[in-house]
Amino acid sequence: MRSIVAPACLLASLLATTSVSAQEWARFRGPNGTGFSQAKTIPTTWTEEDYNWKVELPGGSGHSSPVVWGDKVFLLSADPNDATRYMLCYDAKTGKQLWQRKYQSTPHHLHVRSSFASSTPAVDADHVYIGWSTPEVTTLKAFDHDGSEAWSLDLGPWVSQHGFGASPILFDDLVILHNSQQSNQLKEGVKPGVSAMMAFNRRTGKEVWRTPLVSANVCYSVPFLYEPAEGPIELICTSTGNGVFSLDPQTGKPNWSVEGAFKMRTVGSPIFAGGHIFGSTGSGAYAANYVVAVKPGKQADIAFQLNNSSKFKAPYVPSLIARGNDVYMLYDRGFASCVDATSGDVHWSARTGAAFSGSPVLVRDRIYCLDEEGVVWVIAADPQELRVLAKNPLGEPSRSVPAVSGGRMFLRTYSHLICVGGKGEAVGG
């Protein structure tokens, strides 16, 4: 039986098979990358006195977002000086560290906004899966829930300007990794990277399929699974070289692509809303950022494109979030927008004054996102106007994504993990 269903049916399936409060948060941005939770016990406002717990992470650095399975929270941390990596597991209820695994590594060049622990794990009932790299070695590992290493793979060199940040996902018996690497703007003497979408047996680590991709800018978008009205489930991802593209998740065989959709790097992950697949592209200059909406299928093509302008700001790093046919976007540098997913009409665009690198999540009718200073913004999912419901400072910078499971929210700053919620009915937005 397939373990992942269509984005439109995902929540209904979860509600039918498990209680919402016990919903697992098993990958980057939770269920199928939607970032969505129906939890009723996540507060809108809080102070440090309201924390369930707060723990300091070994190494003191990292952007890896937490994932949750049952009563265990998993994430990566690292030492920014010597690149030592830490695989960590905490008790979701108490914050007690259940285990850690420490791996020596080799310091190497990173973008100033990156870290040696930027990849978010994926987790299932048996294992937790994680990746990292040096320029010489790309590592993919699986751990049992007790911390025993189940298997470890060397996927070869990693070529990039900014460092590793690929997050794995799961489908049926497969661990899937978007192994995008750099081929342009390389230093003299550096060989181009070899990009591929890769799938491995989740129990053994044996490679099942590998689909070559066009190498251009290294891209960090994480795939999601899409089920069309007719036909089998598709693996959807975005990159500079391949645009918006679809693969058969069982075999890696290409289904369709819209090549040339992106002129710059894709960092934010794609989403589905209003009959369209949305992806964003940009650069550190920001001015030329844009968002595309693609009508999927054999005749896939761009339905509309939203360019940066005085009336709209397209994100570069943060992923988009959808509620029904409304898509909300947090621009990296001080704006938020809401657009109609079916037409591309801009409902509103307003100034926030905050810088965002982490991606938003949606809890019922409220959007939560950490800004770069470590302030948790709570915004009403309102297509009429920007309504900021609360700003909750955590006291330290962050570039991570909240996780929601068991009626609690888990928030990662550079060097701490914090848990809030689970203490009664929260007030809606």
C-alpha positions as CSV (number, residue, x, y, z in Angstrom):
1,M,0.0,0.0,0.0
2,R,1.3,3.4,-0.9
3,S,2.4,5.5,2.1
4,I,1.9,8.9,0.4
5,V,-1.2,10.2,-1.2
6,A,-2.1,13.2,-3.3
7,P,-1.6,16.7,-1.9
8,A,-5.4,17.3,-2.1
9,C,-6.2,14.1,-0.3
10,L,-3.3,14.0,2.1
11,L,-5.1,15.6,5.1
12,A,-8.2,13.6,4.7
13,S,-6.2,10.4,4.7
14,L,-4.3,11.5,7.8
15,L,-7.6,12.3,9.6
16,A,-9.0,8.9,8.6
17,T,-6.0,6.9,9.8
18,T,-4.7,8.7,12.8
19,S,-5.6,11.4,15.3
20,V,-4.4,14.8,14.2
21,S,-2.7,15.5,17.6
22,A,-0.5,12.4,16.9
23,Q,0.4,13.4,13.4
24,E,4.0,12.6,12.5
25,W,6.2,15.4,11.1
26,A,8.4,13.1,9.1
27,R,10.3,15.3,6.5
28,F,11.1,18.9,5.6
29,R,7.9,20.9,6.1
30,G,5.9,17.9,7.4
31,P,3.2,15.9,5.5
32,N,4.3,15.8,1.9
33,G,6.0,19.1,2.3
34,T,2.7,21.0,2.7
35,G,3.7,22.5,6.0
36,F,0.2,22.0,7.2
37,S,-1.2,20.9,10.6
38,Q,-4.6,20.8,12.2
39,A,-3.3,20.9,15.7
40,K,-5.5,22.9,18.1
41,T,-3.0,23.4,21.0
42,I,-0.4,25.6,19.4
43,P,-0.5,29.0,21.1
44,T,-0.5,32.3,19.2
45,T,1.6,34.1,21.8
46,W,4.0,32.9,24.4
47,T,7.0,33.9,26.6
48,E,10.0,31.8,27.8
49,E,7.9,30.9,30.9
50,D,5.5,29.1,28.6
51,Y,8.1,26.8,27.1
52,N,7.6,23.1,27.7
53,W,11.4,22.8,27.5
54,K,14.5,24.4,25.9
55,V,17.8,22.5,25.3
56,E,21.2,23.6,24.1
57,L,22.4,21.7,21.0
58,P,26.0,20.3,20.8
59,G,28.2,22.1,18.3
60,G,26.2,25.3,18.6
61,S,25.3,25.8,15.0
62,G,22.9,24.5,12.3
63,H,19.8,25.1,10.2
64,S,18.5,21.6,10.1
65,S,14.8,21.6,11.0
66,P,13.4,19.1,13.5
67,V,11.4,16.1,12.4
68,V,9.2,14.1,14.8
69,W,8.1,10.4,15.0
70,G,6.0,9.5,18.0
71,D,7.8,10.9,21.1
72,K,11.1,11.4,19.5
73,V,12.5,14.5,17.8
74,F,15.5,14.2,15.4
75,L,17.8,16.9,13.9
76,L,21.3,17.7,13.0
77,S,23.8,20.1,14.6
78,A,27.4,21.0,13.9
79,D,30.5,22.8,15.1
80,P,31.1,25.8,12.8
81,N,34.9,25.7,13.6
82,D,35.9,22.1,12.8
83,A,32.7,20.8,11.0
84,T,32.0,18.1,13.5
85,R,28.5,16.8,12.8
86,Y,26.0,15.6,15.4
87,M,23.0,13.4,14.8
88,L,20.6,14.1,17.7
89,C,17.5,12.6,19.2
90,Y,15.4,14.1,22.0
91,D,12.3,13.1,24.0
92,A,9.4,15.2,22.6
93,K,7.7,15.5,25.9
94,T,10.6,16.3,28.2
95,G,13.5,17.5,26.0
96,K,15.8,14.9,27.4
97,Q,18.5,13.9,25.0
98,L,18.0,10.2,24.2
99,W,21.2,9.8,22.1
100,Q,23.7,11.6,19.9
101,R,26.1,10.4,17.3
102,K,29.2,12.4,16.6
103,Y,31.2,12.4,13.3
104,Q,34.4,14.2,12.7
105,S,34.5,16.1,9.3
106,T,36.6,18.4,7.3
107,P,36.0,22.2,7.3
108,H,35.3,23.7,3.9
109,H,33.9,26.8,2.2
110,L,30.3,27.6,3.0
111,H,28.1,30.5,2.1
112,V,27.9,32.9,5.0
113,R,24.2,32.0,5.4
114,S,24.8,28.2,5.3
115,S,26.0,25.7,8.0
116,F,27.6,22.3,8.3
117,A,24.1,21.0,9.4
118,S,21.6,22.4,7.0
119,S,19.8,19.3,5.9
120,T,16.6,18.2,7.5
121,P,16.2,14.5,8.2
122,A,13.4,12.2,7.1
123,V,12.0,9.6,9.5
124,D,9.7,6.5,9.4
125,A,8.8,3.9,11.9
126,D,12.1,2.1,11.5
127,H,14.8,4.6,10.7
128,V,15.8,8.3,10.5
129,Y,17.7,9.4,7.3
130,I,20.2,12.2,7.0
131,G,22.7,13.7,4.5
132,W,25.7,15.9,4.6
133,S,28.8,16.5,2.5
134,T,32.4,17.7,2.2
135,P,33.7,18.5,-1.3
136,E,35.1,15.0,-1.5
137,V,32.3,12.9,-0.1
138,T,28.5,13.1,0.0
139,T,27.1,11.0,2.8
140,L,23.7,9.5,3.3
141,K,23.0,7.6,6.5
142,A,20.2,5.7,8.2
143,F,19.9,5.2,11.9
144,D,17.6,3.0,14.0
145,H,15.5,4.9,16.4
146,D,17.8,3.8,19.2
147,G,20.8,5.5,17.5
148,S,22.4,2.5,15.9
149,E,23.7,3.1,12.4
150,A,21.7,1.0,10.0
151,W,23.6,1.8,6.8
152,S,25.8,4.5,5.4
153,L,26.6,5.5,1.7
154,D,29.3,7.5,0.0
155,L,27.6,9.1,-3.0
156,G,30.7,10.7,-4.3
157,P,32.0,14.3,-4.5
158,W,29.8,17.4,-3.8
159,V,30.4,20.4,-6.0
160,S,28.8,23.7,-4.9
161,Q,29.4,27.3,-4.1
162,H,27.4,27.3,-0.9
163,G,27.6,23.9,0.8
164,F,25.2,21.0,1.3
165,G,21.5,21.4,2.1
166,A,19.6,18.6,0.4
167,S,16.9,17.0,2.5
168,P,15.7,13.4,1.8
169,I,12.1,12.3,1.5
170,L,10.4,8.9,1.6
171,F,8.1,7.1,-0.8
172,D,7.0,3.4,-0.3
173,D,10.2,1.6,0.4
174,L,12.4,4.3,-1.0
175,V,14.6,7.2,0.3
176,I,14.8,9.8,-2.4
177,L,17.5,12.5,-2.6
178,H,17.6,15.5,-4.9
179,N,21.4,15.5,-5.5
180,S,21.8,18.8,-7.4
181,Q,25.3,20.0,-8.0
182,Q,27.1,22.9,-9.6
183,S,28.4,23.1,-13.1
184,N,28.7,26.9,-13.8
185,Q,30.6,29.7,-12.0
186,L,33.2,27.2,-10.8
187,K,36.8,28.1,-9.9
188,E,39.4,27.2,-12.5
189,G,40.5,23.6,-12.1
190,V,37.3,22.4,-10.4
191,K,35.4,19.7,-12.2
192,P,31.7,20.2,-12.7
193,G,29.3,18.4,-10.4
194,V,27.1,15.5,-11.5
195,S,23.4,16.0,-10.7
196,A,20.9,13.3,-10.3
197,M,17.7,12.4,-8.5
198,M,18.5,9.2,-6.5
199,A,16.5,6.6,-4.8
200,F,17.6,3.9,-2.3
201,N,16.0,1.0,-0.5
202,R,15.1,2.5,2.9
203,R,15.9,-0.8,4.7
204,T,19.3,-1.7,3.1
205,G,20.5,1.5,1.4
206,K,20.9,-0.3,-1.9
207,E,20.5,2.1,-4.8
208,V,17.2,1.4,-6.7
209,W,17.4,4.1,-9.4
210,R,19.3,7.1,-10.5
211,T,18.0,9.7,-13.0
212,P,20.6,12.1,-14.4
213,L,19.6,15.8,-14.2
214,V,21.0,18.9,-15.9
215,S,23.7,20.5,-13.8
216,A,23.7,24.3,-13.6
217,N,23.3,26.1,-10.3
218,V,23.2,23.8,-7.3
219,C,19.6,23.8,-6.2
220,Y,18.1,22.9,-2.8
221,S,14.4,22.4,-3.5
222,V,12.9,19.3,-1.9
223,P,10.5,17.2,-4.0
224,F,6.9,16.4,-3.1
225,L,4.5,13.7,-4.4
226,Y,1.6,14.7,-6.6
227,E,-1.3,12.5,-7.7
228,P,-3.2,13.7,-10.8
229,A,-6.9,13.0,-11.3
230,E,-5.9,10.3,-13.7
231,G,-2.7,8.4,-13.5
232,P,-0.1,7.3,-11.0
233,I,1.7,9.4,-8.3
234,E,4.4,11.7,-9.6
235,L,7.6,13.0,-8.0
236,I,7.7,16.8,-8.5
237,C,10.8,18.9,-8.1
238,T,12.4,22.1,-9.4
239,S,15.9,23.1,-10.5
240,T,17.6,25.6,-12.7
241,G,18.7,23.0,-15.2
242,N,15.4,21.0,-15.4
243,G,12.8,23.6,-14.6
244,V,9.7,22.1,-13.1
245,F,9.9,18.4,-13.7
246,S,8.1,15.2,-12.9
247,L,9.5,11.6,-12.4
248,D,8.0,8.3,-11.7
249,P,8.9,7.8,-8.0
250,Q,9.1,4.0,-8.4
251,T,11.5,4.0,-11.3
252,G,12.9,7.5,-11.8
253,K,11.6,7.6,-15.4
254,P,10.8,11.1,-16.5
255,N,7.1,12.0,-17.1
256,W,7.3,15.6,-18.2
257,S,9.2,18.8,-17.6
258,V,9.0,22.6,-18.2
259,E,12.6,23.3,-19.0
260,G,13.7,26.9,-19.0
261,A,11.2,27.8,-16.3
262,F,13.9,29.2,-14.1
263,K,16.9,31.4,-15.0
264,M,18.3,31.4,-11.5
265,R,18.7,29.0,-8.5
266,T,15.8,27.3,-6.9
267,V,16.0,27.0,-3.1
268,G,12.4,27.1,-1.9
269,S,10.5,23.8,-2.5
270,P,7.6,23.5,-4.9
271,I,3.9,23.2,-3.7
272,F,0.6,22.4,-5.3
273,A,-2.4,24.7,-5.1
274,G,-5.3,25.8,-7.3
275,G,-4.5,23.2,-10.0
276,H,-1.0,24.5,-10.4
277,I,2.5,23.6,-9.2
278,F,4.3,26.7,-7.9
279,G,8.1,27.1,-7.8
280,S,10.3,30.2,-7.1
281,T,13.7,31.2,-8.3
282,G,16.1,34.0,-7.4
283,S,19.5,35.1,-6.3
284,G,21.2,37.1,-3.6
285,A,20.5,40.3,-5.6
286,Y,16.7,39.6,-5.2
287,A,15.5,42.1,-7.7
288,A,15.0,39.5,-10.5
289,N,13.3,36.9,-8.4
290,Y,10.0,35.4,-9.7
291,V,7.4,32.7,-9.1
292,V,6.0,30.4,-11.8
293,A,2.7,28.5,-11.8
294,V,2.8,25.4,-14.0
295,K,-0.2,23.4,-15.2
296,P,1.0,19.8,-14.7
297,G,0.7,16.9,-17.1
298,K,1.9,15.8,-20.5
299,Q,1.1,19.2,-21.9
300,A,2.7,21.0,-18.9
301,D,3.4,24.6,-19.4
302,I,3.7,27.9,-17.5
303,A,0.2,29.2,-16.6
304,F,1.5,32.5,-15.3
305,Q,4.6,34.1,-13.9
306,L,4.8,36.7,-11.0
307,N,7.9,38.9,-11.2
308,N,9.3,41.1,-8.5
309,S,7.8,44.6,-8.8
310,S,6.6,47.4,-6.6
311,K,3.3,45.4,-6.2
312,F,4.7,42.0,-5.5
313,K,7.8,40.4,-4.0
314,A,8.9,36.9,-4.9
315,P,10.8,34.8,-2.3
316,Y,14.2,33.3,-3.0
317,V,14.9,31.0,0.0
318,P,11.6,30.6,1.9
319,S,9.1,28.1,0.4
320,L,5.6,29.1,-0.3
321,I,2.6,28.0,1.8
322,A,-1.0,27.4,0.6
323,R,-4.4,27.5,2.3
324,G,-7.1,26.4,-0.2
325,N,-6.6,28.6,-3.4
326,D,-4.6,31.2,-1.6
327,V,-0.8,31.1,-1.7
328,Y,1.2,33.1,0.9
329,M,4.8,34.2,0.4
330,L,7.3,35.6,2.7
331,Y,9.9,37.6,0.8
332,D,13.5,37.3,2.1
333,R,13.8,41.0,2.7
334,G,10.9,42.6,4.4
335,F,7.6,41.8,2.5
336,A,4.8,39.3,2.5
337,S,2.3,38.6,-0.2
338,C,-0.9,36.6,-0.9
339,V,-1.9,35.6,-4.4
340,D,-4.8,33.6,-6.0
341,A,-3.4,30.2,-7.0
342,T,-5.8,29.8,-9.9
343,S,-5.3,33.2,-11.6
344,G,-2.1,34.7,-10.2
345,D,-4.0,37.8,-9.0
346,V,-2.2,39.5,-6.1
347,H,-4.6,39.8,-3.2
348,W,-2.1,41.9,-1.2
349,S,1.5,42.7,-0.7
350,A,2.7,44.4,2.4
351,R,5.9,45.3,4.3
352,T,7.0,43.2,7.3
353,G,10.4,44.8,7.9
354,A,11.8,41.3,8.7
355,A,14.3,39.1,6.9
356,F,13.2,35.5,6.4
357,S,15.3,32.4,5.5
358,G,13.2,29.7,7.1
359,S,10.0,28.5,5.5
360,P,6.5,29.0,6.9
361,V,4.1,26.4,8.2
362,L,0.3,26.6,8.5
363,V,-1.5,25.6,11.7
364,R,-5.2,25.6,11.0
365,D,-5.7,29.3,10.0
366,R,-2.4,30.7,11.3
367,I,1.0,30.9,9.5
368,Y,4.1,30.5,11.7
369,C,7.6,31.4,10.5
370,L,10.9,32.2,12.1
371,D,12.7,35.3,10.9
372,E,16.4,35.5,10.8
373,E,16.6,37.1,14.3
374,G,14.7,34.2,15.8
375,V,11.3,35.9,16.1
376,V,8.4,33.6,15.5
377,W,5.9,35.6,13.4
378,V,2.2,34.4,13.6
379,I,0.2,35.7,10.7
380,A,-3.5,35.2,9.9
381,A,-4.1,33.2,6.7
382,D,-6.3,36.0,5.5
383,P,-6.5,36.7,1.7
384,Q,-7.9,40.2,2.5
385,E,-4.9,41.8,4.2
386,L,-1.7,41.2,6.2
387,R,-2.7,40.6,9.8
388,V,0.2,40.0,12.2
389,L,-1.2,38.3,15.2
390,A,2.0,38.0,17.3
391,K,5.8,38.2,17.3
392,N,7.4,35.8,19.7
393,P,11.2,36.2,20.2
394,L,13.3,33.2,20.9
395,G,16.4,35.1,21.7
396,E,18.8,33.7,19.0
397,P,18.9,33.8,15.2
398,S,17.3,31.0,13.2
399,R,17.0,29.8,9.6
400,S,14.9,26.8,10.3
401,V,11.3,25.6,9.9
402,P,9.0,24.8,12.8
403,A,7.7,21.2,13.2
404,V,4.3,20.4,14.6
405,S,3.4,17.0,16.1
406,G,1.6,15.6,19.1
407,G,-0.1,19.0,19.6
408,R,3.3,20.7,20.1
409,M,5.5,22.9,18.1
410,F,9.3,22.4,17.9
411,L,11.4,25.5,17.1
412,R,15.1,25.4,16.3
413,T,17.4,28.4,16.6
414,Y,21.1,28.1,15.8
415,S,22.0,26.4,19.0
416,H,18.8,25.5,20.8
417,L,15.7,23.4,20.4
418,I,12.5,24.7,22.0
419,C,9.1,23.2,22.5
420,V,5.8,25.0,23.0
421,G,2.1,24.1,22.9
422,G,0.0,21.1,23.9
423,K,-1.6,22.9,26.9
424,G,-5.2,23.5,25.9
425,E,-7.2,24.9,23.0
426,A,-5.5,27.7,21.1
427,V,-7.4,30.7,19.9
428,G,-7.7,30.8,16.1
429,G,-6.5,33.7,13.9
